[in-house]
Amino acid sequence: MSSSGILSGTPVLEGQYRFKVKITDSSPIPQINYQDLWLYVNANLFEEHFSGSLGQWTIVDDGTETGPSKWNITSGQLVQSSNIWDGISDANQIAKLGTYAYAGDTLWHNYEYILKLRSSDDDGFGVMFRFIDNDNYYRFSMDKQRAYRRLVKK
Amino acid sequence: MNGVFSTVTQDNVAYTQNSTYIAKISVIEDRIIISLNDIVVFDVEDASLTNGRIGVYCG
């Protein structure tokens, strides 16, 4: 802590850290107050730059038309180039089965998932999270042809 | 849940083909915040699933 009261440093372990601050004034009979400060340090759970193999990823095809999927790594990007889908073009039919790749740990609880997305097609694509198995997950997808952004759960 | 799809939320915005989006999904307890290029798209509460892996999807 500096002479001006600034507490500084770099956390190196994840966890919740409690700091108890004691404040005393300069009156003849000092008034004392306490304040709790909490610092939450989060770990980087997972990082992927797509060089080499798809070793950490599991591919699932559940679309029944124009498959199978074609996932590959190109110039540090994960690319899916097949037009696999479920054959149901109605935007209101929300299953929209196709193909997906998942990674990580089923125990991950609170997290931020950040990635870059791009589509050269006009069909649906997006991300999944809190994925337990093929019957239990959230999926956020965007579709240009059918004009929607949608969060579903299964 | 358990194999049955349901919609949590949606809008009718189409994406721009060949544009790159930086997507950020924040899941904190039962709150789900989805942002594209630092703009919040959806901010909802849903406690159906509390943990799990990540994935990418085409369909």
Backbone of each chain as ProteinMPNN parsed JSONL, in Angstrom:
{"seq_chain_A": "MSSSGILSGTPVLEGQYRFKVKITDSSPIPQINYQDLWLYVNANLFEEHFSGSLGQWTIVDDGTETGPSKWNITSGQLVQSSNIWDGISDANQIAKLGTYAYAGDTLWHNYEYILKLRSSDDDGFGVMFRFIDNDNYYRFSMDKQRAYRRLVKK", "coords_chain_A": {"N_chain_A": [[0.851, -1.194, 0.0], [0.528, 2.21, -0.825], [1.73, 5.458, 0.42], [-0.352, 7.166, 0.055], [-2.5, 5.606, 0.316], [-3.188, 3.805, -1.665], [-3.827, 0.613, -2.749], [-2.065, -1.758, -4.485], [-1.189, -4.157, -7.07], [-0.648, -7.362, -8.727], [-2.918, -9.846, -9.235], [-2.407, -13.361, -8.973], [-3.581, -15.772, -8.578], [-6.693, -17.418, -8.998], [-9.807, -16.624, -7.392], [-11.686, -15.486, -4.497], [-11.079, -12.58, -2.766], [-10.816, -11.014, 0.324], [-10.643, -7.809, 1.651], [-10.199, -5.987, 4.532], [-10.861, -2.83, 5.544], [-9.739, -0.402, 7.772], [-10.811, 2.577, 9.131], [-9.811, 5.5, 10.667], [-10.477, 8.49, 12.33], [-9.083, 11.801, 13.131], [-9.838, 12.928, 15.499], [-9.941, 13.867, 19.06], [-11.188, 11.836, 20.498], [-11.087, 9.139, 18.811], [-13.023, 8.24, 16.003], [-13.965, 5.207, 14.692], [-14.227, 3.219, 11.817], [-15.197, 0.423, 9.8], [-14.678, -1.186, 6.672], [-15.57, -3.539, 4.249], [-13.897, -4.854, 1.438], [-14.14, -6.569, -1.59], [-12.317, -8.604, -3.802], [-12.529, -10.095, -6.891], [-11.048, -12.612, -8.663], [-10.642, -13.938, -11.784], [-10.01, -16.91, -13.636], [-8.382, -17.707, -16.763], [-10.096, -19.821, -18.509], [-9.981, -21.217, -20.906], [-8.446, -21.206, -24.078], [-8.21, -20.773, -27.526], [-6.548, -20.97, -30.551], [-6.597, -22.209, -32.939], [-4.532, -23.834, -34.358], [-3.109, -26.426, -36.023], [-4.558, -29.386, -34.996], [-8.022, -30.434, -34.472], [-8.179, -31.191, -31.891], [-9.197, -30.574, -29.29], [-11.835, -30.367, -29.68], [-15.14, -31.57, -30.214], [-17.068, -32.919, -32.758], [-20.403, -32.756, -33.879], [-22.933, -33.933, -35.925], [-26.197, -33.227, -36.514], [-28.019, -32.497, -38.363], [-29.939, -33.606, -41.133], [-29.809, -33.347, -43.843], [-27.947, -32.839, -46.848], [-25.459, -33.387, -45.727], [-22.203, -34.863, -44.969], [-20.959, -32.701, -42.291], [-18.26, -30.314, -42.857], [-15.689, -29.623, -41.286], [-12.778, -27.755, -40.773], [-9.437, -26.567, -40.138], [-8.228, -23.496, -41.079], [-5.811, -21.208, -41.804], [-5.578, -20.373, -39.082], [-8.225, -20.339, -38.335], [-11.371, -21.784, -37.478], [-13.267, -23.5, -39.718], [-16.375, -24.184, -41.237], [-17.666, -25.718, -43.953], [-19.674, -27.103, -45.198], [-23.098, -27.444, -46.345], [-24.852, -28.475, -44.515], [-27.984, -29.222, -43.022], [-31.361, -29.312, -41.577], [-33.377, -29.498, -43.386], [-35.716, -28.075, -43.036], [-37.19, -25.175, -43.77], [-38.779, -23.214, -42.652], [-38.854, -20.385, -40.674], [-39.991, -20.3, -38.164], [-39.798, -22.778, -37.087], [-37.899, -23.937, -34.655], [-35.812, -25.698, -34.15], [-33.741, -26.157, -36.079], [-31.567, -27.881, -36.911], [-28.202, -28.82, -37.544], [-24.922, -28.721, -37.674], [-22.433, -28.932, -35.124], [-19.658, -27.897, -33.067], [-18.067, -28.669, -30.067], [-16.404, -27.797, -26.964], [-14.439, -27.843, -23.929], [-15.515, -27.86, -20.483], [-17.94, -29.557, -18.599], [-18.401, -28.611, -16.089], [-17.977, -25.921, -16.01], [-19.136, -22.814, -14.934], [-19.922, -19.854, -14.231], [-19.041, -17.653, -16.731], [-17.27, -15.831, -19.348], [-17.557, -15.933, -22.783], [-15.826, -15.444, -25.594], [-15.523, -14.735, -28.991], [-14.695, -14.601, -32.522], [-16.944, -14.309, -35.24], [-18.01, -15.233, -38.487], [-19.851, -15.384, -41.527], [-19.994, -16.606, -44.807], [-22.126, -17.478, -46.09], [-25.774, -17.436, -46.148], [-27.263, -18.639, -44.247], [-28.181, -20.034, -40.991], [-26.044, -19.494, -38.166], [-23.867, -19.62, -35.294], [-23.422, -19.69, -31.726], [-22.907, -21.927, -28.962], [-23.577, -22.569, -25.525], [-23.111, -23.335, -22.011], [-23.323, -26.009, -22.496], [-24.285, -29.235, -22.007], [-24.988, -31.778, -23.035], [-26.189, -33.341, -26.086], [-28.863, -32.924, -25.697], [-29.211, -30.868, -23.926], [-28.643, -27.642, -23.728], [-27.764, -24.15, -24.372], [-28.325, -22.102, -27.233], [-27.275, -19.566, -29.279], [-28.164, -18.03, -32.23], [-27.829, -16.655, -35.529], [-29.546, -15.635, -38.445], [-29.487, -14.839, -41.76], [-31.0, -15.165, -44.104], [-33.543, -15.801, -43.101], [-33.906, -13.781, -41.372], [-33.444, -13.385, -38.434], [-32.347, -13.176, -34.989], [-31.629, -15.312, -32.415], [-32.149, -16.801, -29.271], [-32.137, -19.942, -28.035], [-33.096, -22.713, -25.941], [-32.337, -26.056, -25.148]], "CA_chain_A": [[0.0, 0.0, 0.0], [1.309, 3.444, -0.898], [1.466, 6.419, 1.493], [-1.639, 7.812, -0.201], [-3.58, 4.656, 0.572], [-3.536, 2.992, -2.833], [-3.409, -0.787, -2.688], [-1.842, -2.169, -5.872], [-0.542, -5.444, -7.257], [-1.22, -8.192, -9.781], [-3.352, -11.146, -8.709], [-1.862, -14.501, -9.727], [-4.407, -16.951, -8.337], [-8.116, -17.106, -9.007], [-10.481, -16.768, -6.113], [-12.318, -14.303, -3.933], [-10.184, -12.063, -1.747], [-11.477, -10.007, 1.154], [-9.803, -6.81, 2.306], [-10.931, -5.247, 5.551], [-10.244, -1.51, 5.663], [-10.059, 0.286, 9.027], [-10.723, 4.023, 8.929], [-9.791, 6.178, 11.964], [-10.315, 9.935, 12.134], [-8.036, 12.401, 13.968], [-10.429, 13.619, 16.641], [-9.379, 13.397, 20.344], [-11.748, 10.497, 20.732], [-11.191, 8.704, 17.409], [-14.148, 7.455, 15.483], [-13.419, 4.112, 13.884], [-15.193, 2.535, 10.96], [-14.624, -0.671, 9.008], [-15.327, -1.408, 5.373], [-15.086, -4.729, 3.541], [-13.734, -4.786, -0.013], [-13.937, -7.905, -2.168], [-11.699, -8.658, -5.12], [-12.815, -11.371, -7.556], [-10.041, -12.873, -9.694], [-11.099, -15.032, -12.626], [-8.99, -17.587, -14.431], [-8.64, -17.921, -18.178], [-10.418, -21.249, -18.518], [-9.788, -21.889, -22.187], [-8.036, -20.316, -25.163], [-8.035, -21.58, -28.74], [-6.108, -20.185, -31.712], [-6.771, -23.086, -34.095], [-3.337, -24.215, -35.109], [-2.956, -27.876, -35.933], [-5.71, -30.281, -35.073], [-9.256, -30.111, -33.745], [-8.076, -32.133, -30.785], [-9.995, -30.253, -28.11], [-13.22, -30.15, -30.101], [-15.938, -32.72, -30.631], [-18.004, -32.543, -33.825], [-21.685, -33.474, -33.9], [-23.85, -33.64, -37.034], [-27.564, -33.69, -36.281], [-28.794, -32.206, -39.559], [-30.107, -34.836, -41.925], [-29.771, -33.047, -45.276], [-26.723, -32.336, -47.487], [-24.282, -33.617, -44.905], [-21.869, -34.503, -43.593], [-20.289, -31.419, -42.095], [-16.855, -30.243, -43.275], [-14.952, -28.72, -40.385], [-11.321, -27.816, -40.865], [-8.713, -25.382, -39.659], [-7.613, -22.777, -42.189], [-5.216, -19.92, -41.423], [-5.917, -20.026, -37.705], [-9.67, -20.225, -38.143], [-12.177, -22.988, -37.601], [-14.176, -23.252, -40.844], [-17.339, -25.24, -41.571], [-17.985, -25.353, -45.334], [-20.793, -27.892, -45.721], [-24.417, -26.812, -46.199], [-25.677, -29.414, -43.745], [-29.13, -28.638, -42.318], [-32.395, -30.309, -41.299], [-34.349, -29.516, -44.482], [-36.942, -27.343, -42.68], [-36.814, -23.782, -44.013], [-39.659, -22.319, -41.901], [-38.12, -19.7, -39.598], [-40.63, -20.532, -36.87], [-39.378, -24.084, -36.563], [-36.689, -23.426, -33.998], [-34.74, -26.684, -33.935], [-32.674, -25.762, -36.993], [-30.436, -28.778, -36.691], [-27.152, -28.754, -38.552], [-23.711, -29.314, -37.116], [-21.775, -28.084, -34.133], [-18.416, -28.363, -32.442], [-18.029, -28.189, -28.689], [-15.158, -28.022, -26.218], [-14.492, -27.324, -22.565], [-15.799, -28.707, -19.323], [-19.343, -29.434, -18.188], [-18.486, -27.967, -14.772], [-17.856, -24.457, -16.125], [-20.366, -22.239, -14.368], [-20.001, -18.458, -14.657], [-17.906, -17.339, -17.604], [-17.445, -15.056, -20.577], [-17.125, -16.694, -23.966], [-15.602, -14.402, -26.605], [-14.994, -15.289, -30.229], [-15.057, -13.918, -33.762], [-17.837, -15.09, -36.081], [-18.262, -14.685, -39.827], [-20.462, -16.337, -42.442], [-20.049, -16.228, -46.217], [-23.421, -17.989, -46.541], [-26.851, -16.632, -45.563], [-28.034, -19.482, -43.336], [-27.954, -19.812, -39.575], [-24.791, -19.873, -37.505], [-23.817, -18.992, -33.984], [-22.631, -20.265, -30.643], [-23.601, -22.691, -27.925], [-22.942, -22.414, -24.224], [-23.68, -24.205, -20.976], [-23.623, -27.245, -23.219], [-24.07, -30.454, -21.232], [-24.995, -32.854, -24.022], [-26.999, -33.01, -27.26], [-30.237, -32.631, -25.278], [-29.242, -29.826, -22.905], [-27.711, -26.545, -24.032], [-28.261, -22.901, -24.95], [-27.753, -21.792, -28.547], [-27.583, -18.266, -29.887], [-27.877, -18.115, -33.658], [-28.258, -15.555, -36.411], [-29.886, -16.123, -39.77], [-29.704, -13.72, -42.69], [-32.089, -15.493, -45.023], [-34.824, -15.79, -42.386], [-33.921, -12.522, -40.623], [-33.647, -13.44, -36.98], [-31.329, -13.536, -34.011], [-32.483, -16.121, -31.538], [-31.566, -17.605, -28.194], [-32.988, -21.072, -27.676], [-32.533, -23.709, -25.037], [-32.788, -27.418, -25.428]], "C_chain_A": [[0.884, 1.241, 0.0], [0.926, 4.387, 0.247], [0.135, 7.141, 1.298], [-2.809, 6.825, -0.082], [-3.989, 3.804, -0.602], [-2.943, 1.596, -2.682], [-3.253, -1.285, -4.113], [-1.12, -3.508, -5.919], [-1.227, -6.214, -8.362], [-1.634, -9.535, -9.204], [-2.826, -12.283, -9.578], [-2.655, -15.779, -9.506], [-5.874, -16.552, -8.366], [-8.72, -17.313, -7.62], [-11.142, -15.473, -5.688], [-11.48, -13.852, -2.742], [-10.866, -10.918, -1.001], [-10.427, -9.104, 1.777], [-10.67, -6.056, 3.305], [-10.201, -3.932, 5.804], [-10.709, -0.863, 6.961], [-9.816, 1.78, 8.831], [-10.827, 4.69, 10.307], [-9.613, 7.671, 11.737], [-9.336, 10.497, 13.183], [-8.605, 13.146, 15.164], [-9.838, 13.077, 17.95], [-9.928, 12.04, 20.756], [-12.037, 9.91, 19.346], [-12.463, 7.92, 17.12], [-13.572, 6.414, 14.517], [-14.541, 3.464, 13.078], [-14.471, 1.446, 10.168], [-15.411, -0.838, 7.712], [-14.725, -2.663, 4.739], [-15.001, -4.46, 2.045], [-13.457, -6.196, -0.524], [-13.314, -7.785, -3.552], [-11.941, -10.057, -5.692], [-11.826, -11.559, -8.71], [-10.462, -14.112, -10.474], [-9.961, -15.625, -13.446], [-9.388, -17.61, -15.899], [-8.857, -19.419, -18.368], [-9.969, -21.954, -19.788], [-9.381, -20.851, -23.229], [-7.725, -21.178, -26.379], [-7.657, -20.669, -29.9], [-6.13, -21.009, -32.998], [-5.495, -23.215, -34.939], [-3.181, -25.717, -34.931], [-4.285, -28.6, -36.015], [-6.915, -29.726, -34.312], [-9.337, -30.919, -32.46], [-8.973, -31.845, -29.612], [-11.487, -30.18, -28.414], [-13.869, -31.467, -30.528], [-16.989, -32.243, -31.629], [-19.26, -33.404, -33.726], [-22.484, -33.006, -35.116], [-25.233, -34.14, -36.646], [-28.524, -33.241, -37.383], [-28.817, -33.419, -40.468], [-29.974, -34.607, -43.424], [-28.41, -32.464, -45.664], [-25.502, -32.391, -46.575], [-23.266, -34.49, -45.615], [-21.267, -33.112, -43.507], [-18.851, -31.482, -42.613], [-16.161, -29.197, -42.42], [-13.461, -28.861, -40.665], [-10.714, -26.512, -40.362], [-7.969, -24.768, -40.828], [-7.111, -21.43, -41.693], [-5.659, -19.468, -40.025], [-7.392, -19.821, -37.439], [-10.319, -21.597, -38.241], [-13.26, -22.709, -38.638], [-15.082, -24.466, -41.044], [-17.909, -24.886, -42.947], [-19.087, -26.198, -45.956], [-22.103, -27.126, -45.524], [-25.376, -27.71, -45.429], [-26.777, -28.675, -42.986], [-30.193, -29.713, -42.132], [-33.501, -30.333, -42.353], [-35.633, -28.763, -44.194], [-36.628, -25.848, -42.758], [-37.66, -22.78, -43.241], [-38.903, -21.707, -40.719], [-38.694, -20.005, -38.226], [-40.352, -21.917, -36.286], [-37.982, -23.908, -35.962], [-35.569, -24.449, -33.844], [-33.521, -26.362, -34.787], [-31.415, -26.605, -36.78], [-29.451, -28.684, -37.84], [-25.931, -29.485, -38.074], [-23.143, -28.376, -36.067], [-20.511, -28.749, -33.618], [-18.383, -27.816, -31.027], [-16.712, -28.565, -28.012], [-15.372, -27.531, -24.793], [-14.896, -28.354, -21.546], [-17.256, -28.48, -18.888], [-19.493, -28.738, -16.833], [-18.336, -26.448, -14.854], [-19.201, -23.821, -15.779], [-20.569, -20.801, -14.862], [-18.796, -18.144, -15.532], [-18.303, -16.37, -18.708], [-16.835, -15.857, -21.714], [-17.042, -15.675, -25.117], [-14.979, -15.052, -27.837], [-15.382, -14.399, -31.408], [-15.88, -14.863, -34.625], [-17.966, -14.424, -37.452], [-18.898, -15.771, -40.679], [-20.429, -15.779, -43.861], [-21.343, -16.728, -46.852], [-24.513, -17.097, -45.937], [-27.721, -17.44, -44.601], [-27.63, -19.228, -41.881], [-26.57, -20.238, -39.112], [-24.746, -19.167, -36.154], [-22.999, -19.781, -32.982], [-23.536, -21.059, -29.691], [-22.856, -22.487, -26.617], [-23.76, -23.151, -23.169], [-24.168, -25.511, -21.615], [-23.279, -28.442, -22.326], [-23.975, -31.655, -22.168], [-25.947, -32.449, -25.142], [-28.451, -32.657, -26.905], [-30.341, -31.469, -24.305], [-28.19, -28.767, -23.201], [-28.485, -25.278, -24.373], [-27.592, -22.711, -26.31], [-28.228, -20.418, -28.999], [-27.211, -18.36, -31.356], [-28.43, -16.9, -34.387], [-28.524, -16.15, -37.78], [-30.179, -14.934, -40.675], [-30.907, -13.98, -43.576], [-33.452, -15.361, -44.343], [-34.943, -14.609, -41.44], [-34.293, -12.703, -39.146], [-32.315, -13.588, -36.252], [-32.108, -14.197, -32.882], [-31.646, -16.853, -30.491], [-32.563, -18.701, -27.852], [-32.289, -21.907, -26.619], [-33.123, -25.055, -25.392], [-32.497, -28.264, -24.205]], "O_chain_A": [[1.868, 1.312, 0.736], [-0.058, 4.16, 0.952], [-0.439, 7.666, 2.252], [-3.959, 7.175, -0.348], [-5.027, 3.144, -0.556], [-1.736, 1.423, -2.511], [-4.212, -1.243, -4.883], [-0.516, -3.938, -4.936], [-2.258, -5.788, -8.881], [-0.784, -10.29, -8.732], [-2.806, -12.164, -10.803], [-2.416, -16.775, -10.189], [-6.262, -15.508, -7.842], [-8.206, -18.073, -6.8], [-11.154, -14.49, -6.429], [-11.204, -14.631, -1.829], [-11.412, -9.992, -1.601], [-9.446, -9.574, 2.354], [-11.739, -5.551, 2.962], [-9.047, -3.932, 6.232], [-11.908, -0.778, 7.229], [-8.734, 2.19, 8.411], [-11.8, 4.479, 11.031], [-8.696, 8.081, 11.026], [-8.826, 9.753, 14.02], [-7.89, 13.933, 15.785], [-9.298, 11.971, 17.973], [-9.207, 11.203, 21.297], [-13.1, 10.152, 18.774], [-12.895, 7.067, 17.895], [-12.781, 6.743, 13.633], [-15.634, 3.202, 13.58], [-13.273, 1.55, 9.904], [-16.628, -0.657, 7.666], [-13.504, -2.82, 4.702], [-15.926, -3.902, 1.455], [-12.641, -6.923, 0.042], [-13.735, -6.964, -4.367], [-11.607, -11.065, -5.069], [-11.784, -10.743, -9.63], [-10.619, -15.194, -9.908], [-9.063, -14.911, -13.892], [-10.569, -17.543, -16.239], [-7.898, -20.191, -18.384], [-9.62, -23.135, -19.764], [-9.917, -19.743, -23.251], [-7.048, -22.201, -26.263], [-8.365, -19.706, -30.195], [-5.708, -20.52, -34.045], [-5.426, -22.753, -36.078], [-3.129, -26.213, -33.806], [-5.038, -28.447, -36.977], [-6.838, -28.711, -33.62], [-10.42, -31.283, -32.003], [-9.475, -32.777, -28.984], [-12.303, -29.959, -27.519], [-13.232, -32.341, -31.115], [-17.71, -31.279, -31.37], [-19.188, -34.615, -33.518], [-22.683, -31.806, -35.305], [-25.429, -35.342, -36.465], [-29.711, -33.567, -37.342], [-27.841, -34.163, -40.562], [-30.019, -35.562, -44.2], [-27.807, -31.7, -44.91], [-24.621, -31.535, -46.651], [-23.469, -34.825, -46.782], [-21.088, -32.433, -44.518], [-18.293, -32.565, -42.787], [-16.063, -28.029, -42.797], [-12.95, -29.975, -40.779], [-11.399, -25.504, -40.19], [-7.174, -25.436, -41.49], [-7.892, -20.606, -41.218], [-6.061, -18.322, -39.828], [-7.773, -19.205, -36.444], [-9.868, -22.459, -38.995], [-14.071, -21.799, -38.469], [-14.631, -25.611, -41.023], [-18.569, -23.857, -43.09], [-19.403, -26.022, -47.132], [-22.205, -26.268, -44.647], [-26.582, -27.695, -45.678], [-26.532, -27.631, -42.383], [-29.978, -30.875, -42.475], [-34.456, -31.1, -42.232], [-36.557, -28.794, -45.008], [-35.894, -25.316, -41.925], [-37.301, -21.604, -43.175], [-38.377, -22.426, -39.87], [-37.971, -19.975, -37.23], [-40.646, -22.177, -35.119], [-37.003, -23.748, -36.69], [-34.467, -24.082, -33.439], [-32.401, -26.301, -34.281], [-30.338, -26.078, -36.503], [-29.847, -28.486, -38.989], [-25.892, -30.715, -38.063], [-23.353, -27.164, -36.125], [-20.32, -29.961, -33.715], [-18.643, -26.633, -30.809], [-16.015, -29.497, -28.414], [-16.373, -26.88, -24.495], [-14.66, -29.551, -21.709], [-17.727, -27.345, -18.825], [-20.594, -28.322, -16.47], [-18.549, -25.758, -13.857], [-20.252, -24.236, -16.267], [-21.314, -20.573, -15.815], [-17.655, -18.347, -15.116], [-19.481, -16.124, -18.966], [-15.729, -16.387, -21.6], [-18.054, -15.122, -25.549], [-14.025, -15.823, -27.731], [-16.275, -13.559, -31.305], [-15.573, -16.05, -34.738], [-18.022, -13.199, -37.554], [-18.534, -16.942, -40.573], [-20.791, -14.625, -44.092], [-21.623, -16.437, -48.015], [-24.201, -16.104, -45.281], [-28.787, -16.984, -44.189], [-26.845, -18.327, -41.587], [-26.004, -21.213, -39.605], [-25.502, -18.228, -35.91], [-22.023, -20.446, -33.329], [-24.751, -20.869, -29.643], [-21.646, -22.261, -26.609], [-24.91, -23.532, -23.385], [-25.246, -26.024, -21.317], [-22.125, -28.63, -21.942], [-23.028, -32.439, -22.109], [-26.458, -31.329, -25.144], [-29.181, -32.14, -27.75], [-31.444, -31.113, -23.892], [-27.0, -28.968, -22.956], [-29.688, -25.316, -24.629], [-26.443, -23.105, -26.512], [-29.426, -20.152, -29.086], [-26.085, -18.722, -31.696], [-29.353, -16.227, -33.93], [-27.819, -17.056, -38.224], [-31.042, -14.113, -40.364], [-31.741, -13.096, -43.771], [-34.404, -14.864, -44.946], [-35.966, -14.447, -40.775], [-35.331, -12.224, -38.689], [-31.317, -14.049, -36.804], [-33.139, -13.681, -32.45], [-30.601, -17.433, -30.784], [-33.688, -18.426, -27.435], [-31.076, -21.825, -26.426], [-34.252, -25.165, -25.87], [-32.789, -29.46, -24.198]]}, "seq_chain_B": "MNGVFSTVTQDNVAYTQNSTYIAKISVIEDRIIISLNDIVVFDVEDASLTNGRIGVYCG", "coords_chain_B": {"N_chain_B": [[-35.058, -27.949, -23.0], [-33.86, -31.091, -21.855], [-33.97, -32.304, -24.386], [-36.029, -30.982, -25.684], [-36.768, -28.223, -27.626], [-36.997, -24.725, -26.872], [-37.833, -21.259, -27.188], [-35.894, -18.696, -25.844], [-35.476, -15.953, -26.2], [-35.83, -13.579, -28.934], [-35.2, -11.633, -31.928], [-35.845, -9.799, -34.983], [-33.656, -9.352, -36.648], [-31.353, -9.453, -39.273], [-28.149, -10.854, -40.041], [-25.09, -9.434, -41.415], [-23.738, -10.559, -44.32], [-20.514, -11.99, -44.677], [-19.378, -10.239, -42.89], [-17.409, -9.63, -39.992], [-18.102, -10.544, -36.73], [-17.613, -9.75, -33.374], [-18.36, -11.721, -30.882], [-19.708, -11.857, -27.631], [-20.488, -13.768, -24.931], [-21.899, -13.709, -21.874], [-22.325, -15.459, -18.974], [-23.718, -15.413, -15.946], [-24.555, -16.687, -13.073], [-28.011, -16.839, -13.195], [-28.215, -15.084, -15.263], [-27.995, -14.071, -18.627], [-26.079, -12.585, -21.006], [-25.763, -11.371, -24.207], [-23.618, -10.104, -26.558], [-22.806, -8.313, -29.523], [-20.13, -7.098, -31.259], [-19.648, -5.294, -29.138], [-22.169, -4.324, -28.579], [-25.076, -4.809, -26.785], [-27.162, -7.458, -27.44], [-29.021, -9.343, -26.439], [-30.302, -9.537, -23.154], [-31.024, -11.417, -20.665], [-32.79, -13.398, -18.177], [-32.441, -16.687, -17.163], [-32.729, -19.761, -15.732], [-32.385, -22.37, -16.451], [-30.188, -23.956, -17.262], [-27.186, -24.319, -15.604], [-24.494, -24.659, -15.918], [-21.772, -25.702, -18.087], [-20.275, -26.627, -21.3], [-18.714, -24.959, -24.143], [-19.533, -23.972, -27.554], [-19.634, -23.963, -31.193], [-21.753, -23.29, -33.993], [-23.495, -24.328, -36.966], [-26.238, -24.159, -39.177]], "CA_chain_B": [[-34.486, -28.782, -21.934], [-34.063, -32.535, -21.993], [-34.264, -32.672, -25.754], [-37.128, -30.193, -26.261], [-36.368, -26.842, -27.883], [-37.893, -23.595, -26.63], [-37.189, -19.978, -27.437], [-35.707, -17.817, -24.686], [-35.786, -14.624, -26.735], [-35.414, -13.419, -30.325], [-35.649, -10.446, -32.648], [-35.91, -10.093, -36.422], [-32.505, -8.691, -37.284], [-30.501, -10.335, -40.071], [-26.729, -10.488, -40.012], [-24.492, -8.991, -42.672], [-22.892, -11.612, -44.87], [-19.071, -11.731, -44.789], [-18.91, -9.327, -41.843], [-16.903, -10.296, -38.794], [-18.724, -10.128, -35.475], [-17.012, -10.2, -32.12], [-19.463, -12.127, -30.013], [-19.364, -12.102, -26.229], [-21.578, -14.368, -24.165], [-21.612, -13.692, -20.44], [-23.285, -16.203, -18.168], [-23.44, -15.171, -14.534], [-25.706, -17.301, -12.4], [-29.108, -17.059, -14.138], [-28.274, -13.988, -16.237], [-27.315, -14.332, -19.897], [-25.932, -11.362, -21.791], [-25.137, -11.652, -25.502], [-23.227, -8.867, -27.23], [-22.115, -8.388, -30.812], [-19.354, -5.874, -31.469], [-19.822, -4.461, -27.936], [-23.563, -3.887, -28.428], [-25.87, -5.879, -26.177], [-28.268, -7.936, -28.269], [-29.998, -9.918, -25.51], [-29.942, -9.537, -21.74], [-32.17, -12.159, -20.137], [-32.556, -14.289, -17.044], [-32.963, -18.032, -17.367], [-31.982, -20.62, -14.802], [-32.568, -23.767, -16.844], [-28.899, -24.643, -17.268], [-26.302, -23.505, -14.766], [-23.081, -24.875, -16.241], [-21.578, -26.478, -19.305], [-19.198, -26.321, -22.226], [-18.943, -23.964, -25.185], [-19.557, -24.561, -28.875], [-19.98, -23.156, -32.363], [-22.884, -23.968, -34.643], [-23.982, -23.962, -38.301], [-27.429, -24.942, -39.466]], "C_chain_B": [[-34.816, -30.246, -22.178], [-34.551, -32.927, -23.384], [-35.356, -31.875, -26.423], [-36.663, -28.738, -26.413], [-37.426, -25.859, -27.407], [-37.107, -22.307, -26.822], [-37.081, -19.199, -26.134], [-36.034, -16.382, -25.085], [-35.31, -14.56, -28.184], [-35.802, -12.04, -30.825], [-35.626, -10.783, -34.143], [-34.829, -9.351, -37.201], [-31.67, -9.733, -38.026], [-29.046, -9.909, -39.931], [-26.258, -10.027, -41.386], [-23.491, -10.037, -43.134], [-21.457, -11.128, -45.013], [-18.56, -10.666, -43.816], [-18.438, -10.138, -40.641], [-17.574, -9.685, -37.564], [-17.884, -10.638, -34.311], [-18.163, -10.465, -31.163], [-18.945, -12.341, -28.593], [-20.616, -12.617, -25.521], [-21.148, -14.393, -22.7], [-22.71, -14.458, -19.721], [-22.87, -16.081, -16.708], [-24.677, -15.587, -13.758], [-26.842, -17.473, -13.415], [-29.226, -15.939, -15.187], [-27.425, -14.324, -17.458], [-27.285, -13.038, -20.695], [-25.171, -11.709, -23.067], [-24.882, -10.333, -26.207], [-22.569, -9.192, -28.558], [-21.429, -7.057, -31.042], [-19.649, -4.833, -30.379], [-21.225, -3.861, -27.805], [-24.385, -5.054, -27.887], [-27.058, -6.207, -27.072], [-29.378, -8.482, -27.387], [-29.436, -9.858, -24.09], [-31.138, -10.152, -21.018], [-31.776, -12.938, -18.888], [-33.211, -15.63, -17.342], [-32.095, -18.98, -16.545], [-32.043, -22.093, -15.195], [-31.278, -24.571, -16.787], [-27.893, -23.765, -16.537], [-24.833, -23.685, -15.089], [-22.986, -25.659, -17.548], [-20.523, -25.9, -20.216], [-19.602, -25.229, -23.212], [-18.965, -24.66, -26.548], [-19.809, -23.534, -29.966], [-20.918, -23.992, -33.24], [-23.109, -23.449, -36.055], [-25.227, -24.797, -38.586], [-28.391, -24.223, -40.37]], "O_chain_B": [[-35.903, -30.589, -22.643], [-35.431, -33.775, -23.532], [-35.604, -32.059, -27.615], [-36.224, -28.11, -25.449], [-38.621, -26.128, -27.524], [-35.89, -22.266, -26.646], [-38.063, -19.058, -25.405], [-36.775, -15.686, -24.391], [-34.493, -15.374, -28.614], [-36.632, -11.359, -30.22], [-35.41, -11.936, -34.514], [-35.077, -8.8, -38.273], [-31.323, -10.773, -37.466], [-28.755, -8.731, -39.725], [-26.948, -10.212, -42.388], [-22.529, -10.357, -42.435], [-21.214, -9.993, -45.421], [-17.41, -10.241, -43.922], [-18.994, -11.188, -40.32], [-17.604, -8.467, -37.394], [-17.496, -11.806, -34.27], [-18.841, -9.547, -30.703], [-17.884, -12.929, -28.385], [-21.662, -11.968, -25.524], [-20.153, -15.025, -22.343], [-23.89, -14.134, -19.852], [-21.821, -16.574, -16.294], [-25.709, -14.917, -13.791], [-26.665, -18.183, -14.405], [-30.22, -15.863, -15.909], [-26.294, -14.795, -17.34], [-28.326, -12.468, -21.02], [-24.075, -12.268, -23.017], [-25.799, -9.542, -26.427], [-21.874, -10.198, -28.703], [-22.072, -6.008, -31.023], [-19.868, -3.656, -30.666], [-21.432, -2.968, -26.984], [-24.389, -6.144, -28.458], [-27.856, -5.333, -27.412], [-30.544, -8.129, -27.562], [-28.25, -10.098, -23.863], [-32.145, -9.482, -20.788], [-30.595, -13.111, -18.585], [-34.38, -15.699, -17.722], [-30.87, -18.981, -16.667], [-31.783, -22.968, -14.369], [-31.263, -25.713, -16.328], [-27.775, -22.578, -16.84], [-23.998, -22.934, -14.584], [-23.973, -26.201, -18.045], [-19.953, -24.841, -19.954], [-20.688, -24.656, -23.12], [-18.485, -25.784, -26.689], [-20.152, -22.385, -29.691], [-20.88, -25.222, -33.227], [-22.934, -22.258, -36.314], [-25.271, -25.988, -38.278], [-29.446, -24.762, -40.702]]}, "name": "protein", "num_of_chains": 2, "seq": "MSSSGILSGTPVLEGQYRFKVKITDSSPIPQINYQDLWLYVNANLFEEHFSGSLGQWTIVDDGTETGPSKWNITSGQLVQSSNIWDGISDANQIAKLGTYAYAGDTLWHNYEYILKLRSSDDDGFGVMFRFIDNDNYYRFSMDKQRAYRRLVKKMNGVFSTVTQDNVAYTQNSTYIAKISVIEDRIIISLNDIVVFDVEDASLTNGRIGVYCG"}
